[in-house]
Amino acid sequence: MSGLTSEAVLPFGGEDRLFRLRLREIERLQSECGAGIGAVARRLIAGDAYLVDIAATLRLGLIGGGMFPPGGQRLGGGFDPRASS
């Protein structure tokens, strides 16, 4: 299963960007969103997503696509659900 991935090149932040969710990013996404990947996807598609669903998907997709984490943070909205308030 180590080759399991999902990726797309999409315009974002003024240029085409590679978004990739590998197992490592999917595991983090599930943990941060408190739901499985299917539930997160359904919420996004249905328009019932929480802020963390959107921000974590963007941020982790950018990081999985090779963007250094601070860049992924900046373009992904800078939202880190692990940060204390």
KEBADO-223210 format. One record per atom (N, C-alpha, C, O, CB): x, y, z; chain; residue in one letter; residue number from 1. Coordinates in pm, whole numbers, plus 50000, padded with zeros to 5 digits. Each point is the difference from the previous one (the first is absolute). Glycine has a CB too. Example, Ala and Ser with C-alpha at 12.3 -4.5 7.8 and 13.67 -1.06 7.14 Angstrom:
residues 2
<u 51319; v 49431; w 50780; chaine A; residu a; num 1>
<u 49911; v 50119; w 50000; chaine A; residu a; num 1>
<u 50090; v 50120; w 50000; chaine A; residu a; num 1>
<u 50104; v 49998; w 50066; chaine A; residu a; num 1>
<u 49707; v 49885; w 50059; chaine A; residu a; num 1>
<u 50154; v 50222; w 49803; chaine A; residu s; num 2>
<u 50082; v 50119; w 50006; chaine A; residu s; num 2>
<u 49923; v 50109; w 50073; chaine A; residu s; num 2>
<u 50051; v 50111; w 50017; chaine A; residu s; num 2>
<u 50067; v 49826; w 49768; chaine A; residu s; num 2>
***
This chain:
residues 85
<u 50080; v 49880; w 50000; chaine A; residu m; num 1>
<u 49920; v 50120; w 50000; chaine A; residu m; num 1>
<u 50084; v 50126; w 50000; chaine A; residu m; num 1>
<u 49944; v 50110; w 49994; chaine A; residu m; num 1>
<u 49881; v 49764; w 50124; chaine A; residu m; num 1>
<u 50306; v 50117; w 49888; chaine A; residu s; num 2>
<u 50082; v 50120; w 50009; chaine A; residu s; num 2>
<u 49990; v 50088; w 49877; chaine A; residu s; num 2>
<u 50038; v 50118; w 50007; chaine A; residu s; num 2>
<u 50116; v 49755; w 50138; chaine A; residu s; num 2>
<u 49796; v 50076; w 49742; chaine A; residu g; num 3>
<u 49988; v 50080; w 49880; chaine A; residu g; num 3>
<u 49866; v 50069; w 49986; chaine A; residu g; num 3>
<u 49977; v 50069; w 49900; chaine A; residu g; num 3>
<u 50181; v 49776; w 49996; chaine A; residu g; num 3>
<u 49753; v 50139; w 50199; chaine A; residu l; num 4>
<u 49867; v 50061; w 49993; chaine A; residu l; num 4>
<u 50011; v 50152; w 50008; chaine A; residu l; num 4>
<u 50055; v 50054; w 50096; chaine A; residu l; num 4>
<u 49844; v 49741; w 50008; chaine A; residu l; num 4>
<u 50049; v 50273; w 49794; chaine A; residu t; num 5>
<u 50008; v 50146; w 49995; chaine A; residu t; num 5>
<u 49885; v 50055; w 49918; chaine A; residu t; num 5>
<u 49939; v 49929; w 49920; chaine A; residu t; num 5>
<u 50311; v 50062; w 50104; chaine A; residu t; num 5>
<u 49721; v 50134; w 49995; chaine A; residu s; num 6>
<u 49902; v 50072; w 49921; chaine A; residu s; num 6>
<u 50060; v 50137; w 49971; chaine A; residu s; num 6>
<u 50046; v 50067; w 50092; chaine A; residu s; num 6>
<u 49755; v 49806; w 50010; chaine A; residu s; num 6>
<u 50199; v 50168; w 49773; chaine A; residu e; num 7>
<u 50063; v 50128; w 49968; chaine A; residu e; num 7>
<u 49929; v 50071; w 49886; chaine A; residu e; num 7>
<u 49931; v 49938; w 49919; chaine A; residu e; num 7>
<u 50286; v 49970; w 50160; chaine A; residu e; num 7>
<u 49803; v 50224; w 49917; chaine A; residu a; num 8>
<u 49945; v 50084; w 49894; chaine A; residu a; num 8>
<u 50084; v 50127; w 49991; chaine A; residu a; num 8>
<u 50053; v 50047; w 50101; chaine A; residu a; num 8>
<u 49712; v 49860; w 49935; chaine A; residu a; num 8>
<u 50246; v 50147; w 49845; chaine A; residu v; num 9>
<u 50063; v 50130; w 49980; chaine A; residu v; num 9>
<u 49887; v 50099; w 49975; chaine A; residu v; num 9>
<u 49922; v 49987; w 49906; chaine A; residu v; num 9>
<u 50296; v 49912; w 49998; chaine A; residu v; num 9>
<u 49776; v 50202; w 50184; chaine A; residu l; num 10>
<u 49891; v 50098; w 49994; chaine A; residu l; num 10>
<u 50055; v 50141; w 50020; chaine A; residu l; num 10>
<u 50101; v 50018; w 50068; chaine A; residu l; num 10>
<u 49737; v 49809; w 50019; chaine A; residu l; num 10>
<u 50096; v 50273; w 49854; chaine A; residu p; num 11>
<u 50042; v 50138; w 50026; chaine A; residu p; num 11>
<u 49966; v 50039; w 50143; chaine A; residu p; num 11>
<u 49888; v 49981; w 50047; chaine A; residu p; num 11>
<u 50080; v 50077; w 49710; chaine A; residu p; num 11>
<u 50131; v 49999; w 50312; chaine A; residu f; num 12>
<u 49981; v 50040; w 50139; chaine A; residu f; num 12>
<u 50112; v 50097; w 50037; chaine A; residu f; num 12>
<u 50117; v 49973; w 49973; chaine A; residu f; num 12>
<u 49769; v 49806; w 50087; chaine A; residu f; num 12>
<u 50078; v 50332; w 50001; chaine A; residu g; num 13>
<u 50101; v 50097; w 50040; chaine A; residu g; num 13>
<u 50073; v 50063; w 49883; chaine A; residu g; num 13>
<u 50117; v 50037; w 50012; chaine A; residu g; num 13>
<u 49910; v 49835; w 50195; chaine A; residu g; num 13>
<u 49906; v 50141; w 49680; chaine A; residu g; num 14>
<u 50058; v 50068; w 49885; chaine A; residu g; num 14>
<u 50081; v 49913; w 49905; chaine A; residu g; num 14>
<u 50054; v 50051; w 49902; chaine A; residu g; num 14>
<u 49949; v 50143; w 50240; chaine A; residu g; num 14>
<u 50006; v 49677; w 49885; chaine A; residu e; num 15>
<u 50070; v 49911; w 49907; chaine A; residu e; num 15>
<u 49950; v 49857; w 50016; chaine A; residu e; num 15>
<u 49930; v 49967; w 50096; chaine A; residu e; num 15>
<u 50274; v 50182; w 49912; chaine A; residu e; num 15>
<u 49832; v 49767; w 49896; chaine A; residu d; num 16>
<u 49961; v 49859; w 50008; chaine A; residu d; num 16>
<u 50080; v 49932; w 50110; chaine A; residu d; num 16>
<u 50122; v 50016; w 50008; chaine A; residu d; num 16>
<u 49820; v 49980; w 49745; chaine A; residu d; num 16>
<u 49990; v 49930; w 50331; chaine A; residu r; num 17>
<u 50063; v 49932; w 50113; chaine A; residu r; num 17>
<u 49962; v 49853; w 50000; chaine A; residu r; num 17>
<u 49889; v 49962; w 49963; chaine A; residu r; num 17>
<u 50107; v 50251; w 50171; chaine A; residu r; num 17>
<u 50100; v 49705; w 49908; chaine A; residu l; num 18>
<u 49973; v 49858; w 50016; chaine A; residu l; num 18>
<u 49945; v 49976; w 50140; chaine A; residu l; num 18>
<u 50062; v 50036; w 50100; chaine A; residu l; num 18>
<u 50122; v 49903; w 49737; chaine A; residu l; num 18>
<u 49699; v 50001; w 50170; chaine A; residu f; num 19>
<u 49938; v 49958; w 50126; chaine A; residu f; num 19>
<u 50007; v 49847; w 50001; chaine A; residu f; num 19>
<u 49954; v 49935; w 49906; chaine A; residu f; num 19>
<u 49889; v 50270; w 50108; chaine A; residu f; num 19>
<u 50214; v 49740; w 50092; chaine A; residu r; num 20>
<u 50013; v 49854; w 50009; chaine A; residu r; num 20>
<u 49973; v 49957; w 50143; chaine A; residu r; num 20>
<u 50057; v 50053; w 50095; chaine A; residu r; num 20>
<u 50111; v 49943; w 49715; chaine A; residu r; num 20>
<u 49744; v 49906; w 50204; chaine A; residu l; num 21>
<u 49975; v 49940; w 50131; chaine A; residu l; num 21>
<u 50051; v 49856; w 49995; chaine A; residu l; num 21>
<u 49941; v 49913; w 49936; chaine A; residu l; num 21>
<u 49855; v 50236; w 50107; chaine A; residu l; num 21>
<u 50315; v 49829; w 50026; chaine A; residu r; num 22>
<u 50054; v 49865; w 50014; chaine A; residu r; num 22>
<u 49949; v 49945; w 50133; chaine A; residu r; num 22>
<u 49930; v 50070; w 50074; chaine A; residu r; num 22>
<u 50279; v 49984; w 49787; chaine A; residu r; num 22>
<u 49825; v 49823; w 50170; chaine A; residu l; num 23>
<u 49952; v 49941; w 50125; chaine A; residu l; num 23>
<u 50035; v 50085; w 50121; chaine A; residu l; num 23>
<u 49918; v 50017; w 50090; chaine A; residu l; num 23>
<u 50106; v 49759; w 49807; chaine A; residu l; num 23>
<u 50096; v 50279; w 50105; chaine A; residu r; num 24>
<u 50043; v 50082; w 50114; chaine A; residu r; num 24>
<u 49910; v 50123; w 50015; chaine A; residu r; num 24>
<u 49960; v 50033; w 50112; chaine A; residu r; num 24>
<u 50278; v 49889; w 49856; chaine A; residu r; num 24>
<u 49729; v 50146; w 49922; chaine A; residu e; num 25>
<u 49913; v 50117; w 50008; chaine A; residu e; num 25>
<u 49855; v 49959; w 50032; chaine A; residu e; num 25>
<u 49931; v 50071; w 50072; chaine A; residu e; num 25>
<u 50218; v 50048; w 49764; chaine A; residu e; num 25>
<u 49807; v 49768; w 50110; chaine A; residu i; num 26>
<u 49864; v 49954; w 50029; chaine A; residu i; num 26>
<u 49986; v 49968; w 50149; chaine A; residu i; num 26>
<u 49899; v 50034; w 50061; chaine A; residu i; num 26>
<u 50081; v 49873; w 49705; chaine A; residu i; num 26>
<u 50120; v 50028; w 50291; chaine A; residu e; num 27>
<u 49996; v 49970; w 50144; chaine A; residu e; num 27>
<u 49993; v 50129; w 50082; chaine A; residu e; num 27>
<u 49924; v 50008; w 50097; chaine A; residu e; num 27>
<u 50206; v 49779; w 49862; chaine A; residu e; num 27>
<u 49950; v 50313; w 50004; chaine A; residu r; num 28>
<u 49997; v 50128; w 50072; chaine A; residu r; num 28>
<u 49866; v 50070; w 49981; chaine A; residu r; num 28>
<u 49945; v 50058; w 50094; chaine A; residu r; num 28>
<u 50303; v 49963; w 49877; chaine A; residu r; num 28>
<u 49699; v 49975; w 49907; chaine A; residu l; num 29>
<u 49871; v 50062; w 49971; chaine A; residu l; num 29>
<u 49890; v 49939; w 50085; chaine A; residu l; num 29>
<u 49919; v 50071; w 50058; chaine A; residu l; num 29>
<u 50156; v 49976; w 49708; chaine A; residu l; num 29>
<u 49922; v 49821; w 50241; chaine A; residu q; num 30>
<u 49899; v 49931; w 50081; chaine A; residu q; num 30>
<u 50012; v 50038; w 50146; chaine A; residu q; num 30>
<u 49901; v 50023; w 50069; chaine A; residu q; num 30>
<u 50100; v 49787; w 49768; chaine A; residu q; num 30>
<u 50122; v 50196; w 50211; chaine A; residu s; num 31>
<u 50024; v 50035; w 50140; chaine A; residu s; num 31>
<u 49956; v 50144; w 50029; chaine A; residu s; num 31>
<u 49932; v 50025; w 50100; chaine A; residu s; num 31>
<u 50260; v 49814; w 49906; chaine A; residu s; num 31>
<u 49846; v 50253; w 49908; chaine A; residu e; num 32>
<u 49966; v 50141; w 50022; chaine A; residu e; num 32>
<u 49851; v 50027; w 49986; chaine A; residu e; num 32>
<u 49946; v 50086; w 50069; chaine A; residu e; num 32>
<u 50279; v 49974; w 49848; chaine A; residu e; num 32>
<u 49708; v 49867; w 49993; chaine A; residu c; num 33>
<u 49857; v 50022; w 49975; chaine A; residu c; num 33>
<u 49912; v 49915; w 50091; chaine A; residu c; num 33>
<u 49879; v 50023; w 50008; chaine A; residu c; num 33>
<u 50177; v 50032; w 49756; chaine A; residu c; num 33>
<u 50002; v 49847; w 50303; chaine A; residu g; num 34>
<u 49922; v 49914; w 50088; chaine A; residu g; num 34>
<u 49902; v 49912; w 49927; chaine A; residu g; num 34>
<u 49896; v 49964; w 50053; chaine A; residu g; num 34>
<u 50129; v 50207; w 50119; chaine A; residu g; num 34>
<u 50009; v 49794; w 49702; chaine A; residu a; num 35>
<u 49911; v 49918; w 49919; chaine A; residu a; num 35>
<u 50083; v 49927; w 49895; chaine A; residu a; num 35>
<u 50112; v 50041; w 49969; chaine A; residu a; num 35>
<u 49693; v 50118; w 50068; chaine A; residu a; num 35>
<u 50140; v 49735; w 49908; chaine A; residu g; num 36>
<u 50066; v 49926; w 49894; chaine A; residu g; num 36>
<u 50001; v 50080; w 49870; chaine A; residu g; num 36>
<u 49926; v 50096; w 49984; chaine A; residu g; num 36>
<u 50005; v 49691; w 50124; chaine A; residu g; num 36>
<u 50155; v 50171; w 49800; chaine A; residu i; num 37>
<u 50015; v 50071; w 49873; chaine A; residu i; num 37>
<u 49869; v 50005; w 49922; chaine A; residu i; num 37>
<u 49971; v 50100; w 49935; chaine A; residu i; num 37>
<u 50269; v 49827; w 50058; chaine A; residu i; num 37>
<u 49679; v 49967; w 50014; chaine A; residu g; num 38>
<u 49871; v 49999; w 49931; chaine A; residu g; num 38>
<u 49905; v 50104; w 50056; chaine A; residu g; num 38>
<u 49931; v 50070; w 49925; chaine A; residu g; num 38>
<u 50100; v 49689; w 50028; chaine A; residu g; num 38>
<u 49965; v 50252; w 50180; chaine A; residu a; num 39>
<u 49913; v 50098; w 50064; chaine A; residu a; num 39>
<u 50044; v 50142; w 49967; chaine A; residu a; num 39>
<u 49916; v 50087; w 49974; chaine A; residu a; num 39>
<u 50038; v 49750; w 50211; chaine A; residu a; num 39>
<u 50176; v 50187; w 49815; chaine A; residu v; num 40>
<u 50052; v 50133; w 49966; chaine A; residu v; num 40>
<u 49963; v 50033; w 49856; chaine A; residu v; num 40>
<u 49952; v 50109; w 49971; chaine A; residu v; num 40>
<u 50239; v 49866; w 50194; chaine A; residu v; num 40>
<u 49830; v 49930; w 49744; chaine A; residu a; num 41>
<u 49967; v 50021; w 49859; chaine A; residu a; num 41>
<u 49851; v 50028; w 49982; chaine A; residu a; num 41>
<u 49962; v 50091; w 49926; chaine A; residu a; num 41>
<u 50228; v 49759; w 50008; chaine A; residu a; num 41>
<u 49725; v 50073; w 50134; chaine A; residu r; num 42>
<u 49855; v 50023; w 49989; chaine A; residu r; num 42>
<u 49962; v 50138; w 50050; chaine A; residu r; num 42>
<u 49917; v 50069; w 49939; chaine A; residu r; num 42>
<u 50044; v 49686; w 50089; chaine A; residu r; num 42>
<u 50099; v 50287; w 50084; chaine A; residu r; num 43>
<u 49968; v 50134; w 50052; chaine A; residu r; num 43>
<u 50043; v 50108; w 49902; chaine A; residu r; num 43>
<u 49927; v 50097; w 49978; chaine A; residu r; num 43>
<u 50100; v 49818; w 50257; chaine A; residu r; num 43>
<u 50091; v 50069; w 49705; chaine A; residu l; num 44>
<u 50048; v 50098; w 49903; chaine A; residu l; num 44>
<u 49908; v 50006; w 49878; chaine A; residu l; num 44>
<u 49964; v 50109; w 49955; chaine A; residu l; num 44>
<u 50271; v 49852; w 50123; chaine A; residu l; num 44>
<u 49728; v 49925; w 49869; chaine A; residu i; num 45>
<u 49916; v 49993; w 49881; chaine A; residu i; num 45>
<u 49859; v 50054; w 50027; chaine A; residu i; num 45>
<u 49942; v 50069; w 49916; chaine A; residu i; num 45>
<u 50190; v 49733; w 50006; chaine A; residu i; num 45>
<u 49813; v 50165; w 50196; chaine A; residu a; num 46>
<u 49864; v 50041; w 50033; chaine A; residu a; num 46>
<u 49990; v 50146; w 50043; chaine A; residu a; num 46>
<u 49889; v 50053; w 50015; chaine A; residu a; num 46>
<u 50067; v 49713; w 50050; chaine A; residu a; num 46>
<u 50159; v 50299; w 49957; chaine A; residu g; num 47>
<u 49996; v 50138; w 50047; chaine A; residu g; num 47>
<u 49977; v 50010; w 50149; chaine A; residu g; num 47>
<u 49964; v 50107; w 50050; chaine A; residu g; num 47>
<u 49953; v 49959; w 49729; chaine A; residu g; num 47>
<u 50103; v 49824; w 50293; chaine A; residu d; num 48>
<u 49982; v 49996; w 50145; chaine A; residu d; num 48>
<u 50133; v 49994; w 50075; chaine A; residu d; num 48>
<u 50005; v 49954; w 50114; chaine A; residu d; num 48>
<u 49775; v 49933; w 49850; chaine A; residu d; num 48>
<u 50324; v 50158; w 49972; chaine A; residu a; num 49>
<u 50135; v 49989; w 50057; chaine A; residu a; num 49>
<u 50021; v 50099; w 50113; chaine A; residu a; num 49>
<u 49945; v 50110; w 50001; chaine A; residu a; num 49>
<u 50139; v 49813; w 49778; chaine A; residu a; num 49>
<u 49997; v 50035; w 50316; chaine A; residu y; num 50>
<u 50046; v 50088; w 50107; chaine A; residu y; num 50>
<u 50124; v 50073; w 49948; chaine A; residu y; num 50>
<u 50062; v 49956; w 49904; chaine A; residu y; num 50>
<u 49846; v 49890; w 50280; chaine A; residu y; num 50>
<u 50126; v 50264; w 49878; chaine A; residu l; num 51>
<u 50120; v 50075; w 49961; chaine A; residu l; num 51>
<u 50123; v 49911; w 50000; chaine A; residu l; num 51>
<u 50082; v 50008; w 49908; chaine A; residu l; num 51>
<u 49816; v 50199; w 50187; chaine A; residu l; num 51>
<u 50116; v 49709; w 50005; chaine A; residu v; num 52>
<u 50117; v 49911; w 50008; chaine A; residu v; num 52>
<u 50003; v 49905; w 49880; chaine A; residu v; num 52>
<u 50109; v 49967; w 49953; chaine A; residu v; num 52>
<u 49887; v 50049; w 50299; chaine A; residu v; num 52>
<u 49890; v 49938; w 49699; chaine A; residu d; num 53>
<u 49996; v 49912; w 49883; chaine A; residu d; num 53>
<u 50063; v 50068; w 49878; chaine A; residu d; num 53>
<u 50080; v 49941; w 49928; chaine A; residu d; num 53>
<u 49712; v 49949; w 50162; chaine A; residu d; num 53>
<u 50171; v 50235; w 49889; chaine A; residu i; num 54>
<u 50047; v 50075; w 49884; chaine A; residu i; num 54>
<u 50147; v 50037; w 50015; chaine A; residu i; num 54>
<u 50081; v 49972; w 49912; chaine A; residu i; num 54>
<u 49689; v 50118; w 50053; chaine A; residu i; num 54>
<u 50264; v 49972; w 50148; chaine A; residu a; num 55>
<u 50137; v 50048; w 50021; chaine A; residu a; num 55>
<u 50100; v 49886; w 50005; chaine A; residu a; num 55>
<u 50107; v 50009; w 49940; chaine A; residu a; num 55>
<u 49802; v 50186; w 50183; chaine A; residu a; num 55>
<u 50058; v 49696; w 49947; chaine A; residu a; num 56>
<u 50092; v 49888; w 50011; chaine A; residu a; num 56>
<u 50017; v 49930; w 49866; chaine A; residu a; num 56>
<u 50111; v 49957; w 49966; chaine A; residu a; num 56>
<u 49823; v 50013; w 50274; chaine A; residu a; num 56>
<u 49959; v 50017; w 49682; chaine A; residu t; num 57>
<u 50009; v 49937; w 49869; chaine A; residu t; num 57>
<u 50091; v 50081; w 49908; chaine A; residu t; num 57>
<u 50086; v 49944; w 49932; chaine A; residu t; num 57>
<u 49684; v 49960; w 50097; chaine A; residu t; num 57>
<u 50211; v 50228; w 49970; chaine A; residu l; num 58>
<u 50087; v 50086; w 49918; chaine A; residu l; num 58>
<u 50145; v 49993; w 50046; chaine A; residu l; num 58>
<u 50091; v 49978; w 49920; chaine A; residu l; num 58>
<u 49714; v 50174; w 50038; chaine A; residu l; num 58>
<u 50216; v 49868; w 50172; chaine A; residu r; num 59>
<u 50137; v 50004; w 50054; chaine A; residu r; num 59>
<u 50072; v 49868; w 49978; chaine A; residu r; num 59>
<u 50114; v 49998; w 49953; chaine A; residu r; num 59>
<u 49810; v 50167; w 50219; chaine A; residu r; num 59>
<u 50012; v 49724; w 49862; chaine A; residu l; num 60>
<u 50065; v 49870; w 49986; chaine A; residu l; num 60>
<u 50016; v 49961; w 49854; chaine A; residu l; num 60>
<u 50097; v 49933; w 49964; chaine A; residu l; num 60>
<u 49807; v 50000; w 50256; chaine A; residu l; num 60>
<u 50003; v 50108; w 49695; chaine A; residu g; num 61>
<u 50014; v 49975; w 49856; chaine A; residu g; num 61>
<u 50120; v 50073; w 49941; chaine A; residu g; num 61>
<u 50074; v 49944; w 49919; chaine A; residu g; num 61>
<u 49680; v 50025; w 50067; chaine A; residu g; num 61>
<u 50266; v 50156; w 50055; chaine A; residu l; num 62>
<u 50116; v 50076; w 49955; chaine A; residu l; num 62>
<u 50130; v 49940; w 50053; chaine A; residu l; num 62>
<u 50098; v 49988; w 49926; chaine A; residu l; num 62>
<u 49760; v 50219; w 50065; chaine A; residu l; num 62>
<u 50144; v 49756; w 50135; chaine A; residu i; num 63>
<u 50120; v 49940; w 50058; chaine A; residu i; num 63>
<u 50029; v 49866; w 49933; chaine A; residu i; num 63>
<u 50115; v 49971; w 49968; chaine A; residu i; num 63>
<u 49840; v 50144; w 50252; chaine A; residu i; num 63>
<u 49943; v 49803; w 49759; chaine A; residu g; num 64>
<u 50018; v 49873; w 49930; chaine A; residu g; num 64>
<u 50047; v 50018; w 49858; chaine A; residu g; num 64>
<u 50067; v 49913; w 49945; chaine A; residu g; num 64>
<u 49758; v 49991; w 50198; chaine A; residu g; num 64>
<u 50139; v 50210; w 49797; chaine A; residu g; num 65>
<u 50043; v 50031; w 49863; chaine A; residu g; num 65>
<u 50140; v 50055; w 49992; chaine A; residu g; num 65>
<u 50048; v 50034; w 49892; chaine A; residu g; num 65>
<u 49717; v 50008; w 50055; chaine A; residu g; num 65>
<u 50302; v 49968; w 50168; chaine A; residu g; num 66>
<u 50140; v 50041; w 50000; chaine A; residu g; num 66>
<u 50026; v 50140; w 50049; chaine A; residu g; num 66>
<u 50115; v 50043; w 50002; chaine A; residu g; num 66>
<u 49912; v 49805; w 49814; chaine A; residu g; num 66>
<u 49869; v 50225; w 50223; chaine A; residu m; num 67>
<u 50023; v 50135; w 50050; chaine A; residu m; num 67>
<u 50051; v 49990; w 50143; chaine A; residu m; num 67>
<u 49945; v 49928; w 50082; chaine A; residu m; num 67>
<u 49874; v 50167; w 49768; chaine A; residu m; num 67>
<u 50286; v 49978; w 50177; chaine A; residu f; num 68>
<u 50056; v 50004; w 50135; chaine A; residu f; num 68>
<u 49892; v 50044; w 50098; chaine A; residu f; num 68>
<u 49926; v 50093; w 49969; chaine A; residu f; num 68>
<u 50305; v 49959; w 49940; chaine A; residu f; num 68>
<u 49756; v 49884; w 50207; chaine A; residu p; num 69>
<u 49889; v 50030; w 50092; chaine A; residu p; num 69>
<u 49970; v 50148; w 50026; chaine A; residu p; num 69>
<u 49882; v 50035; w 50001; chaine A; residu p; num 69>
<u 50175; v 49754; w 50101; chaine A; residu p; num 69>
<u 50041; v 50300; w 49919; chaine A; residu p; num 70>
<u 49958; v 50140; w 50020; chaine A; residu p; num 70>
<u 49926; v 50058; w 49880; chaine A; residu p; num 70>
<u 49907; v 50079; w 50017; chaine A; residu p; num 70>
<u 50289; v 49949; w 50133; chaine A; residu p; num 70>
<u 49843; v 49934; w 49728; chaine A; residu g; num 71>
<u 49927; v 50045; w 49881; chaine A; residu g; num 71>
<u 49861; v 49940; w 49995; chaine A; residu g; num 71>
<u 49904; v 50067; w 49961; chaine A; residu g; num 71>
<u 50311; v 49957; w 49918; chaine A; residu g; num 71>
<u 49774; v 49849; w 50159; chaine A; residu g; num 72>
<u 49869; v 49935; w 50006; chaine A; residu g; num 72>
<u 49911; v 50065; w 50104; chaine A; residu g; num 72>
<u 49880; v 50013; w 49980; chaine A; residu g; num 72>
<u 50225; v 49773; w 49946; chaine A; residu g; num 72>
<u 49955; v 50254; w 50184; chaine A; residu q; num 73>
<u 49925; v 50070; w 50105; chaine A; residu q; num 73>
<u 49948; v 50133; w 49946; chaine A; residu q; num 73>
<u 49883; v 50033; w 50018; chaine A; residu q; num 73>
<u 50257; v 49857; w 50161; chaine A; residu q; num 73>
<u 49947; v 50186; w 49754; chaine A; residu r; num 74>
<u 49963; v 50133; w 49952; chaine A; residu r; num 74>
<u 49889; v 49989; w 49895; chaine A; residu r; num 74>
<u 49898; v 50068; w 50011; chaine A; residu r; num 74>
<u 50335; v 50016; w 50035; chaine A; residu r; num 74>
<u 49786; v 49831; w 49852; chaine A; residu l; num 75>
<u 49901; v 49989; w 49894; chaine A; residu l; num 75>
<u 49876; v 49924; w 50044; chaine A; residu l; num 75>
<u 49892; v 50022; w 49945; chaine A; residu l; num 75>
<u 50293; v 49986; w 49892; chaine A; residu l; num 75>
<u 49829; v 49904; w 50262; chaine A; residu g; num 76>
<u 49886; v 49923; w 50048; chaine A; residu g; num 76>
<u 49919; v 50076; w 50103; chaine A; residu g; num 76>
<u 49916; v 49940; w 50068; chaine A; residu g; num 76>
<u 50213; v 49854; w 49889; chaine A; residu g; num 76>
<u 49893; v 50333; w 50057; chaine A; residu g; num 77>
<u 49921; v 50082; w 50091; chaine A; residu g; num 77>
<u 50068; v 50024; w 50133; chaine A; residu g; num 77>
<u 49949; v 50074; w 50084; chaine A; residu g; num 77>
<u 49851; v 49839; w 49807; chaine A; residu g; num 77>
<u 50315; v 50025; w 50128; chaine A; residu g; num 78>
<u 50072; v 50020; w 50125; chaine A; residu g; num 78>
<u 49933; v 49938; w 50120; chaine A; residu g; num 78>
<u 50042; v 50022; w 50113; chaine A; residu g; num 78>
<u 50044; v 50184; w 49791; chaine A; residu g; num 78>
<u 49810; v 49716; w 50072; chaine A; residu f; num 79>
<u 49925; v 49941; w 50110; chaine A; residu f; num 79>
<u 50064; v 49868; w 50040; chaine A; residu f; num 79>
<u 50015; v 49910; w 49918; chaine A; residu f; num 79>
<u 49775; v 50201; w 50002; chaine A; residu f; num 79>
<u 50245; v 49879; w 50206; chaine A; residu d; num 80>
<u 50053; v 49875; w 50053; chaine A; residu d; num 80>
<u 49916; v 49963; w 50120; chaine A; residu d; num 80>
<u 50011; v 50063; w 50105; chaine A; residu d; num 80>
<u 50225; v 49986; w 49812; chaine A; residu d; num 80>
<u 49679; v 49848; w 50070; chaine A; residu p; num 81>
<u 49910; v 49965; w 50110; chaine A; residu p; num 81>
<u 50073; v 49953; w 50125; chaine A; residu p; num 81>
<u 49940; v 49992; w 50107; chaine A; residu p; num 81>
<u 49891; v 49948; w 49724; chaine A; residu p; num 81>
<u 50298; v 50030; w 50158; chaine A; residu r; num 82>
<u 50077; v 49956; w 50116; chaine A; residu r; num 82>
<u 50052; v 50117; w 50082; chaine A; residu r; num 82>
<u 50044; v 49983; w 50113; chaine A; residu r; num 82>
<u 50020; v 49814; w 49762; chaine A; residu r; num 82>
<u 49930; v 50323; w 50066; chaine A; residu a; num 83>
<u 50050; v 50118; w 50071; chaine A; residu a; num 83>
<u 49905; v 50035; w 50114; chaine A; residu a; num 83>
<u 49878; v 49992; w 49985; chaine A; residu a; num 83>
<u 50233; v 50093; w 49805; chaine A; residu a; num 83>
<u 49944; v 49954; w 50321; chaine A; residu s; num 84>
<u 49914; v 50036; w 50115; chaine A; residu s; num 84>
<u 49940; v 50138; w 49978; chaine A; residu s; num 84>
<u 50061; v 50086; w 49936; chaine A; residu s; num 84>
<u 50079; v 49773; w 50219; chaine A; residu s; num 84>
<u 49740; v 50161; w 49898; chaine A; residu s; num 85>
<u 49936; v 50130; w 49985; chaine A; residu s; num 85>
<u 50019; v 50087; w 50119; chaine A; residu s; num 85>
<u 49952; v 50114; w 50002; chaine A; residu s; num 85>
<u 49883; v 49783; w 49852; chaine A; residu s; num 85>
***
